[in-house]
Amino acid sequence: MKTLTFHVSGTHCASCKILIEDILSEQDFIKKSVVDLKKETVTIETDSDQTPEVMAEELTEKVRKNGYTLSTEKRMAKKQSDGVIWKAIPIGLAFLILFFIFQKSGLLNLGIGGTTTPATGFIIGLIASVSSCLAIVGGLILSLSAKVVQDESTKTSRKQFILFHGGRLFGFAIFGGMLGLVGQAIGISFTFSAILGLIASSVMILLGLNLVGVIKKNKVSLPTGIFAYFRKIEHSTFAPILIGIGTFFLPCGFTQAMQVAALSSGSFISGLLIMLSFALGTLPMLALLSFGSVSFAHSKHAPLFFKSAGIVVIGLGVFAFLAGLAGLGIIQPLFSL
C-alpha cells in the first residue's frame, strides 16, 4: 500500500470535494481518497503498481467530464477572467436595467431600496443557488446522494431528496417567521431597520465582488466527518428532513443577508414569506443537483454566468445601500423608483 498526492484543478467548493472523492473511491485499486480544497490536492491510498504519471492520466479520465484534472505537477490556471468580465458587465447591466424598469412600472415590486419583498428574496435565492448555496448546501446534497447510483431503490433515493428539500422549505419559512417575531418583539425602529438594510446590502456587495472575482473566493467547506455522518444516516426517514431544516443555519452570505431582512420586517408573516421565497429561489438549481446533473457548474459558460450574476448582485447591493443612506437622510436620493 502506498500514498500518492496529486494536484487537482477545477475545484471551487465542497461539491467538488465530494464528487472527486466518491469517483476516485469507486476505483478498485484505490482504498481511500481525500481532497484538500485549500491546497488543491487529492491524496489517495492505493495498492497499484502504476507510476504516478500513468495513474494521474487514468484518474483524470474518470473526473474530466466534471471539469477536473489530476497531475503530478501543479498547473497554472489559464487566465480567462479578463475576457469574461468584459462580456459579463454588459449582460449584468442589462439585467439591472430590466429589474429597475419592472420596478418603476409597478409590474414587479422588488422592494429594492425599501422594504424587502418576497420577490426580492426569490431573485436573490436564484443567484445564491449558483454560488454560495451551491458550494455549501450542494456539498450536503452530494453527501446524501453519494451512493444513489448503488442504491437498489431509485424510488427510495428520490424520497430522501424530497424530504430534504421539503424540510429545507419548511425550516426557512418557520425560522424566517420567528425572526420576524423577534424583530416585532424588540420593536425595530425605522433607523435600526435602515441600519440592518445597510448591513444586508453590504453583504450583497461583498458576495457580488466574490462572484466577479475581485475578492478571492473563499472555498467554504464543512468538516469531512459531517459528510461521512450524513452518509450513514441517509436512509433514515427523519434525517433528510432535519438536515434540510438545519441548512437555515449554514454559513451562506446570501442566507444571512435575507435573515437580516426577515428580522427587520418585524412581522411573522413577512419574515416567513421572505425566507420561504428565498428558499424557493434556490430550489431549482439544488433540485437539479439532486435529481439531475452538476455539470453546469463546470461548463464553459459557467464563468460568464457567475460573473454576470455578480454584476447584478453588486448593482442591487449598491442601489439598496445608497437608498438606505438616503432613507437615513445622510445623502440625497439618487434615484426615484
Buried (B, 14 or more C-beta within 10 A) or exposed (E): EEEBBBBBBBBBBBBBBBBBBBBBBEBEEBEEBBBBBEEBBBBBBBEBEBEBEEBBBBBBEBBEEBBBBBBBEEEEEEEEBEEBBEEBBEBBBEBBEEBBEBBEEEEBBBBBBBBBBBBBBBBBBBBBBBBBBBBBBBBBBBBBBBEBEEBEEEEEBBBBBBBBBBBBBBBBBBBBBBBBBBBBEEEBEEEBBBBBBBBBBBBBBBBBBBBBBEEEBEBBBBEBEBBEEBBEEBBEEEBBBBBBBEBBEBEBBBBBBBBBBBBBBBBBEBBBBBBBBBBBBBBEBBBBBBBEEBEBBBEEEBBBBBBBBBBBBBBBBBBBBBBBBBBBEEEEEEEEB
